[in-house]
Amino acid sequence: MTDLQQHIEAKLQHQLQPVYLSVVNESHMHGTPSNDSHFKVIAVCEQFDGMRLLQRHRAVNKVLADELAGPVHALALHVYSPTEWQQLHQVPDSPACRGGSQLDNN
């Protein structure tokens, strides 16, 4: 686990207090194996109960605003209430990278 991955996990754990959290570094899937630039977050939180998907995404993005303004190029979010999580059979795969990162061009 990379330092940035641990940092993201710690921030989400502290701010959202999820009942389940997984932060996966998917940078290797997008041609940037040495960069911490692409992450997948699966978060199951009590506070997501009754929230619309956009509100959930905004809550996570607010916690990770500094990271999204800096080193994180892509963040695949899978955010659920505990009830939704219990009914879920599989988390969707992250979408393929469409490029556009300038990380390797600096």
Protein Blocks (a to p, Z undefined) as FASTA:
>chain_A
ZZklmmmmmmmmmmnopabdcdddfklmnopakbcfbccdddddfklgopafklmmmmmm
mmmmmmmmmmpmbdcdddddfklmmmpmbdcdddddeehiaklmZZ
